[in-house]
Each structure stands twice: as C-alpha cells, then as structure tokens.
Amino acid sequence: IGAGQASELPQWRKSGATRIVLVEPNPMLAQQLRHKAAGDATLTIVEAAVTPSSANTQLYEYNLPEANSLRPATGLKSLFPGLKTTATHSVATLPPTQLLADYGPAQGERAQLVLQTPGEEGAILNELIETGQLNQFQQLQLHANPEPYYQGSIAAKDILQQLAEAGY
C-alpha cells in the first residue's frame, strides 16, 4: 500500500510471489505502474488511497515525493523547512477492510503487507488489528516516522506498541 514507483518490484518478483497487488493513489504513478504491469498476470494495480476515514480524500503532493500523504504535513516542516505543497488531488479511497475483501490473500496463501503510507499507517494498522484482518499476513513491512509528522498521525513507537499489545 503506497506503491509509489514500485522500486521494490524486482525483489518481490524474485521472492517467488505468485500475486502482487500494488496500491497507489497518485494518478500519474498509478498509470506508470499499469504500464509496468502490462502483460504480467501476477500484478494487479489498484488506483486508490487506503484509509479508514472517508474524510481523507485529498492527496497532498510535496516537493519531496516520499512525503506525499493524505494528511497535511505538520512536524515534517520543521525537519524540512523548504517543504512545500506542490499539488493536491481528490483521490478515490478504500477502507482497509474493503481492500482486503477485494484483493486480499486467499485462505492459506502466504502474504506480506507493505505499508508506505506517510501519516496513515497507524490508522490502517489499527483498523486491521481491530477487525482481525492483520492475521492474514505472515509478514509486515512498515515504514513509519519516529514522530507524528502529519496532522493526526501516530509516532512509530506508538504503532509498535499497538502491534505488541495485539500480539505481533
């Protein structure tokens, strides 16, 4: 979730994955991913932002592309004083539960969840924990900020605490 340019795609292909679902809300990047996926039956591209909140429908693009988020940058601006919003897009959204209902792993299928969703990772994981759907994944690769750099986001240590309390 948050595929970006899918720079990890060669590794995932080498891992023997029989199915890879790339989720990306940025329309331009999603189009590039569809081009990369052409003719590859193992790849599915979903152009949507994953969020439990139906209010988060704006994608904020920054002059630091890795910082793009559904949430306005707050604390991140103290880290990168030159950070500027370059564009905002209305994007289609999917709740995590719906994403997994539509594209999640089949019963018994080994699966890895990769979250590269600046500012949104805590909310996504919280919903997956509460619904028991995080159990569908044998591996979790989480990209999280040490501090809450986005409006309403959660620090990495608090996300790790949530995961520990849920038995992960």
N, C-alpha and C positions, 0 to 999 in steps of 0.2 A: 504494500500500500504506500503510495508516494513514489512511483517508479522513476520519475524524472527521465533521464536519458537511458535508464536501464544499463548502467555501466557494469553491473554485476552479472548481466545476462550470460556471457560466456562461461562463468563459473557455474551458474545454475544449470546450464546445458550439460556441462561436463559432469555434474553430480549424478546424472542419470535420471533427472526428473522427467516424468512422463507427461506432466502437465504443469504449465507455469501461467499464472494469472497476474498480469501487470495492471495495476490500478493507478491512473494518473488524471488529475482534474484539469491540468493546463491543456487547453485545446491544441496548441501548436505542438507540444511534446507528445500528446496522445496521437496526433496524426503521424509524427515521426515514428512512434512505436508501432502503429499499424503498418507503416511501410516496412519496418524491420521484420514484422511478423508475417508478411505476405508469403504464403506457401508453406508456412510452418504450422502444422496441425497441433503442435504441443503448446503454442502460445495463444492466449486469449487476452485481448486488450479491453479494459473497461474504462471509459472516459467518465469519471465521476470523482467527487471528493467523498471520503468516508468520514462520517461524523454522526454521533448520536443526536446532535442538535440540528433540528430543521431550520434554525435561525442562521446557521453558519453557511451561507450560500455565496459569499464573496471570497474569491481567491485574491489575496494581496501578493503582488509581484514586487520584488525588491531588486535593487541594483546588485545585490548578492543573491543569485538564483537559489542557492542552497537554503536561503532563509524564507522562501515563499511559503505562505501559510494561509489557513482560513481565519487566522486571528491576527489582529494588528500587533505589530512588534512594539514592545514597551521597553523592558530591560535590555533588549538586544541593542537598542540605540546607544546605550552607554558603552557597550563593548565595541560597537562600530559606529562612531559618531557621524560618519558620512552616509549611513544607511538611508536610502530614500525609496519611497514607494514609486515604482515606475508605471504600474498599471493595476487595475482591479478588474476582475471578470466575474460575472454571475456564472456559477457553475452548477451542474447537476450534482445532487448529493444522494448518498445511500447510507442508511444506518448500517453499522457493522453486522447486525443480525440479518439484514436483507442481503448484504453482500455474500455472507456465508451460505444463506439459503440458496442463492442463485449460482454461486461459483465455488463454494467451499469444498473441502475434501470429502470424498465418498467414505462410507463406513470402512474402516480398516486401511485406508490409503495413508501412507506416510506423508506428512505435510510440515512445511516450515512457514511461519508467518514472519514477514519482514515489515517493520514499521519505520518509515522515514517520513513522518508527518509532523513537522515542527509545530509545537504547541498543542497538537491534537492527540498525541499518543496516549496521554493519561486518560482522557475521556474514552477513547476507543477501547483501551485495555479494561477500564472499569466496566464498560458495558459487556465485554466478552467474558469477564470474570463473573459478573452478576448473573448472566444467562447460562453459564456453564459451557459456553462455546469455545473458550480458550483451550479446553481439553481436547479439541480436535487436532491440535498441533503438537508434534513431538519436539519441535524446536521453535524458539522465538529469538529473532534478531531485532533488537530495539535500539533505535537512535533517539536519545533524549538529552536535553540540555541540563547542565548542573543547576541552573537557576530557572525560575519561571520567566523566560524572556518574552513571552507573548501574553496578551491580555487573557486572564483566566486559565493560564496553563499551569502545569504541575512540575516541580523540580524532579530530576531523575531519582534522587534518594527517596522521595515520597512515592514515586511509581514503583521502585524496587521494594519498598515497604509493603505496598498494596499486593504486589506479586507474592512476597514472602508470607503475608497473612493469609493469602488464598492457597498456600501450599506449593508455590512454584519456586 
